[in-house]
């Protein structure tokens, strides 16, 4: 098994450490998935509303399919760990995640699992089922088992993990008066027809496999060519991203002028390339021109072209400008608000007449181009203060598309991180085994003022610095010229929300430390008492006690021996070594 400090697609041990809380942004993350905390009373109310409105059978089907979706999503984590874990250990991630999510505590009674041969037999005890509590709260004792979402989760998780339909049946349920809930599971074809139909509840292996396969790599897809990912690739699944892509899809196949509005680094040029790629002009040139790069005569020559002439500086050769070179294709004008007024007037004439006139020329030349422009929010201010022509503004904003900043589409971060990991791992010939806990926390809580461009540069820098076949650590992400303190929160051993340090550990309560210092305690006796208590709680198991103290077993054995040797009346035979 790999080091427990890595997470993305590697080790999922210490599951609670994989939780990341960002209260300022209203986000909770479990590895790369956004999570949601829900009051049990709210779930109970929803459950009762479904039952009372649609009847128990319809409600059961809906709630079971909700469990399917959750189980399939968690199966993606377990499937990615299989190369680095034993089969049983990776399979147990599902029950562990179910417990972490507050649904139920799971105890295995029987587990025989082998995805290679398709062998599966499982029997499990469920304790503290949240679904039972919800049902008892609303209806009291039931005549039938009520853990519908839990069964759906178990079926979908196991089926996605195994690659064949596996169904579970709840043979005991606390809601019916049993001491605990108990389920048994086996492949669907091993149940008789009546039971299989009853347990199915809309279960579809194909859907489950598709959801379980929605890891970052599969969502991003494979590279279009061996050289890596295309520059016009857009990656995301957030509401803002989907809304933007809906607008792109609407206008891409037309010749309408498009204005892309967004912050620097948000992806305006990638969006422009995508619009060109999806248009009927995709086989024609895509010509980009940065309006902030030149000004005056140089801008006019580069954009509109120049006719052969003789000037004080010598003869000038005729050449076409960017507009003519884009003939038949797409002209992308970056930072169009930076155009000077003379160039604005000439550009407006091109849009109105479909003709371009070179500098020093008298004969207009016909051009058939599709114009895509980009700017930021300052374009409106420029139009209002007179530095940008109002008539040109309305020509260019025929179809505006707003590209949201990365901070407004945080749910896209896992997809983008995986995308750039693949891009730069291929480019620099490195294999990255995972992303450390603190690196994940840093990325999920960083503000990204530079948007996607900043994330891209951050991942590229980290790939360069990270060792081959090693994890990507937070130290490789941060820049010495742009230090920011990430707002990262995790769970303590007692389930408390606490800030996390860069070394991955939780900060100690400074108030408690102050009280210790004020009590005139002796450090040596305090350490001895702590060691003795840790060994006592572990029932003499030094390995378990060492883990609780953050020590290795040899370190604890040495210190514990010293403690026992210093105890009054201690004899050498009193020392226990497990």
Secondary structure, DSSP 8 states (H G I E B T S, - for coil): ---TTB-TTS---SGGGGEEEETTTTEEEETTEEE----HHHHHHHHHHHHHHH-HHHHHHHHHHHHHHHHHHHHHHHHHHGGGS-HHHHHHHHHHHHHHTTS-EEEEEEEEEETTTTEEEEEEEEES-HHHHHHHHHT-S-SS---HHHHHHHHHHHHHHHTS-EEEEEEE-GGGT-SSEEEEEEEGGGS-HHHHHHHHTT--HHHHHHHHT-SHHHHH---SBTTB--TT-----SHHHHHHHHHHHHHTTS---EEEE--TTSSHHHHHHHHHHHSTTTTS-EEEEETTS--HHHHHHHHH-B--EEETTEEE--B--HHHHTTTSEEEEETGGG--HHHHHHHHHHHHHSEE--BT--S-EE---EEEEEE-THHHHHHHTTSS-HHHHHHHTTEEEE---GGG-GGGHHHHHHHHHHHHHHHHT--EEEEBHHHHHHHHH---TTHHHHHHHHHHHHHHHS-TTEEE-HHHH-BTTB------EEE-TTS-EEEB-TTS-B---HHHHHHHHHTT--HHHHHHHHHHHHHHHTTT-HHHHHHHHT--HHHHHHHHHHHHHTSTT--GGG----
